[in-house]
Every structure is written in C-alpha cells, then in structure tokens.
C-alpha cells in the first residue's frame, strides 16, 4: 500500500470553500479512507482520539476514497515481481506488527483478497443515509465491524451477504439498507464522496482535510501531529475573533 505511506502534511494553496466559519462553530474535518487500507485500520484510533480530545469543538465527516477499487488485479500486478499477493500480505502484517492496538490475520490478502472495496463502501454509504433518515449514529459501529471482520477474522467484506450479516449482528435490519442500495441512493451518496475527493485532490488513504480544503494530512500521520494541527487552527479562530 505504497500510496498510503506518504506521511507528509500538504498545505493547500487555495480553498475549495472560501467562506469562513464563525469562530465558535465546530472545526470541520473531512476524513477520507478506504475500508481495506491497513493504514486507515491502524489510524482509526487517532481519529477517535481527536473526537475524544476536542469534543464539540470539531466535527469529523468520514468519506471514502477508492484506493482498492480494483484491489485484487492491481495488487497482483503491482507486487508481481515481489511475490504477488503473498508478499503484499506479509507487508500488511509487518505494518500491523508495529502497532500494539491492531492485529492482522495471516490469511488477509494471501487467502482472502476482496475484488474491490467499492461494494463495502456503497454498503456503508447506505448505512450513512439510514442514519440520516432515522436520526441515528450507527455508521462508525459498522465501519469498525467491517474492519475487524476483514483484518482480524479474514472475512471477505466485499461480499454483500457478509455485510448484511455484520449489520444485522448490530441490530441494523436488512430491509432499509437494501432499499437504499436497490434504489441507487447509496450509489449516489458514494459518487458524492468521489466528487469531494476530487475537489480536495485526495488520492491517498487515509487523508484528513482541514481548513476549508487548504490543508491535508496524508497517510500514516502520528496523533501528536494531528492534534497540533487541530489546536493551531482552533487557536487561529480564537485570535481572529479577539484581535482588534
């Protein structure tokens, strides 16, 4: 997953949205990730810690970027001269071994290699829409369930039956999710994510976009770096509000 290993912060020279939020409004953060990305799996705890640390002072808007849209074919081709998917699986396990809070099953990518993250993403887009319709907040739970099912249990989360099974285990009924999938509403929601990713020039999982698109934190960025950037932006808002 070489594309996900870029650890630099990328300031943007222009904003996608030039309107400035009031200084007392939550700081918006757009969090782009691919469900099959080991760096997103590793880094999820950092995003959760940002939420705990800053509470109502920030909002985190999770969105999908398709890094593993054609996963099996692209990985097989990219790792062909290094041992194929078996070697890529070893790479993913070596990444996870560097972090105490995650584990990766030995069959991940070696024996269990989803064709695409797209099927999981559109399912999760349906969950996000269902949350909006019902006024619930189940999206993060389902993301966690899918990441655990893939990385820890070596289940193919690209398969719809697996997705429904995981959702139903969390007491999310199949019928409303199937309605959103069958109608195309979930696909439209996922297309919106793709448009937003293009607007923000995001191609790497994970990427956090801050400051109305001016700033991107890309790849395996440590928590202290994330926290420092958020604190700086919140501090700037306060200074702009109080300066005279």
C-alpha positions in Angstrom: 0.0 0.0 0.0 2.7 2.4 -1.0 0.2 5.2 -1.7 -0.9 5.1 1.9 2.6 5.5 3.3 3.0 9.2 2.4 3.3 10.8 5.9 3.6 14.5 4.9 1.2 17.3 5.6 0.2 19.0 2.4 -0.9 22.7 2.7 -3.3 23.8 0.0 -2.7 27.0 -1.9 -6.5 27.6 -2.2 -9.7 26.7 -0.5 -12.5 24.7 -2.0 -15.0 26.6 0.1 -13.8 30.2 0.7 -16.4 31.0 3.3 -15.0 31.3 6.8 -16.8 29.6 9.6 -17.7 31.6 12.8 -15.0 31.2 15.5 -17.5 29.5 17.8 -18.6 26.9 15.1 -17.0 23.4 15.2 -13.9 23.0 13.1 -14.9 20.7 10.2 -12.5 17.8 9.4 -13.2 15.6 6.4 -11.7 12.1 6.9 -11.1 10.1 3.7 -10.3 6.4 3.9 -10.6 3.1 2.2 -12.1 0.3 4.3 -9.4 -2.2 3.0 -6.5 0.1 3.8 -4.2 -1.1 6.6 -3.1 2.5 7.3 -6.7 3.5 7.8 -7.2 0.5 10.1 -4.2 1.5 12.1 -5.0 5.2 12.1 -8.7 4.9 13.1 -7.8 5.1 16.8 -6.2 8.5 16.1 -9.3 9.9 14.6 -11.3 8.6 17.6 -8.9 10.3 20.0 -9.3 13.6 18.2 -13.1 13.3 18.8 -12.5 12.5 22.4 -10.0 15.3 22.9 -11.8 18.1 21.1 -15.4 17.0 21.6 -17.9 19.6 20.3 -15.1 21.9 19.0 -14.7 19.7 15.9 -16.8 17.6 13.5 -15.4 14.7 11.7 -17.0 13.9 8.4 -16.0 10.4 7.2 -15.8 9.9 3.4 -14.5 7.2 1.1 -11.6 7.4 -1.3 -11.2 4.4 -3.7 -7.7 3.2 -3.3 -8.7 -0.5 -3.5 -11.4 -0.1 -6.2 -9.8 -2.8 -8.3 -7.9 -4.4 -5.4 -7.0 -7.9 -6.5 -5.9 -7.1 -10.0 -3.9 -4.0 -9.1 -2.2 -5.6 -6.1 -1.3 -8.7 -8.1 0.2 -6.6 -10.9 2.0 -4.2 -8.6 3.5 -6.9 -6.4 4.1 -9.3 -9.3 7.9 -9.0 -9.1 8.0 -9.2 -5.3 6.0 -12.4 -4.8 2.4 -11.3 -5.6 -0.4 -11.2 -3.0 1.5 -13.4 -0.6 4.3 -10.8 -0.3 1.7 -8.0 0.0 0.0 -9.9 2.8 3.4 -10.1 4.6 3.8 -6.4 4.1 0.4 -5.7 5.6 1.2 -7.9 8.6 4.5 -6.1 9.1 2.7 -2.8 9.2 0.3 -4.0 11.8 3.1 -5.5 13.9 4.4 -2.0 14.5 1.3 -1.1 16.5 0.1 -2.7 19.7 -3.6 -1.8 19.2 -4.2 -3.8 16.0 -3.8 -7.4 14.6 -4.0 -8.8 11.1 -5.0 -12.4 10.4 -2.4 -14.3 8.3 -5.0 -15.1 5.6 -5.7 -11.4 4.9 -4.7 -10.8 1.2 -3.0 -14.1 0.9 -6.1 -16.3 1.0 -8.8 -13.7 1.5 -8.5 -11.0 -1.2 -11.6 -9.0 -1.9 -12.1 -7.9 -5.5 -12.9 -4.4 -4.5 -13.5 -2.0 -1.6 -16.3 -0.4 -3.6 -19.0 -2.9 -2.6 -18.3 -2.3 1.1 -18.2 1.4 0.5 -21.6 1.6 -1.1 -23.0 -0.6 1.7 -21.5 1.8 4.2 -23.0 4.7 2.2 -26.4 3.1 2.7 -25.7 2.9 6.4 -24.8 6.6 6.5 -28.0 7.5 4.6 -30.0 5.3 7.0 -28.5 7.2 9.9 -29.6 10.5 8.4 -33.2 9.2 7.8 -33.5 7.7 11.3 -31.5 10.3 13.3 -29.2 7.5 14.5 -25.4 7.2 14.6 -24.5 3.6 13.6 -22.1 4.3 10.8 -18.9 4.1 12.9 -20.0 0.9 14.5 -20.5 -0.7 11.1 -17.1 0.6 9.9 -15.5 -1.0 12.9 -17.3 -4.2 12.4 -16.2 -4.4 8.7 -12.6 -3.5 9.5 -12.5 -6.1 12.3 -14.1 -8.8 10.1 -11.6 -8.3 7.4 -8.3 -7.6 9.2 -8.9 -9.8 12.4 -11.2 -12.5 11.2 -10.1 -12.7 7.5 -13.7 -12.4 6.1 -14.3 -11.0 2.6 -16.2 -7.8 3.5 -16.7 -7.2 -0.2 -19.4 -9.8 -0.2 -22.9 -8.4 0.4 -24.1 -11.4 2.5 -21.2 -10.7 4.9 -22.1 -7.1 5.1 -25.7 -7.8 5.9 -24.7 -10.4 8.5 -22.4 -7.9 10.2 -25.1 -5.2 10.2 -27.8 -7.5 11.5 -25.5 -8.6 14.3 -25.6 -4.9 15.3 -29.4 -4.8 15.1 -29.4 -3.0 11.8 -32.2 -4.5 9.7 -31.5 -5.6 6.2 -34.7 -4.1 4.5 -34.0 -0.4 4.8 -30.4 -0.8 3.7 -31.4 -3.0 0.8 -33.9 -0.3 -0.2 -31.2 2.3 -0.3 -29.0 0.1 -2.3 -31.6 -1.1 -4.8 -32.9 2.4 -5.4 -29.4 3.8 -6.2 -29.5 6.3 -3.4 -26.4 4.7 -1.8 -24.6 4.7 -5.1 -25.4 8.4 -5.5 -24.1 9.1 -2.0 -20.8 7.2 -2.8 -20.5 9.2 -6.0 -20.7 12.3 -3.9 -17.7 11.1 -1.9 -15.8 10.6 -5.1 -16.6 14.1 -6.2 -15.5 15.6 -2.8 -12.3 13.6 -3.0 -11.6 15.0 -6.4 -12.3 18.6 -5.2 -9.9 18.1 -2.4 -7.3 16.3 -4.6 -7.4 13.3 -2.3 -5.9 10.0 -3.7 -4.4 8.5 -0.5 -6.0 6.6 2.4 -6.2 7.9 5.0 -6.3 11.7 4.4 -7.6 14.3 6.7 -8.7 17.6 5.1 -8.8 20.7 7.3 -9.1 24.5 7.0 -11.7 24.6 4.2 -9.5 22.4 2.0 -6.3 24.4 2.4 -4.6 21.7 4.5 -4.2 17.9 4.1 -2.7 15.4 6.5 -1.9 12.4 4.4 -1.1 8.7 5.3 0.4 7.5 8.5 0.5 10.8 10.4 1.1 10.4 14.1 -1.5 11.6 16.6 0.6 14.4 18.0 0.8 15.9 14.6 -2.9 15.7 14.0 -3.6 17.2 17.4 -1.1 20.0 16.9 -2.7 21.0 13.6 -6.2 21.0 15.1 -5.1 23.0 18.1 -3.4 25.5 15.8 -6.5 26.0 13.6 -8.7 26.4 16.7 -6.3 28.9 18.2 -6.2 30.9 15.0 -10.0 31.1 15.1 -9.9 32.5 18.6 -7.2 35.0 17.7 -9.1 36.2 14.7 -12.2 36.6 16.9 -10.4 38.5 19.7 -8.0 40.6 17.7 -8.6 44.3 17.5 
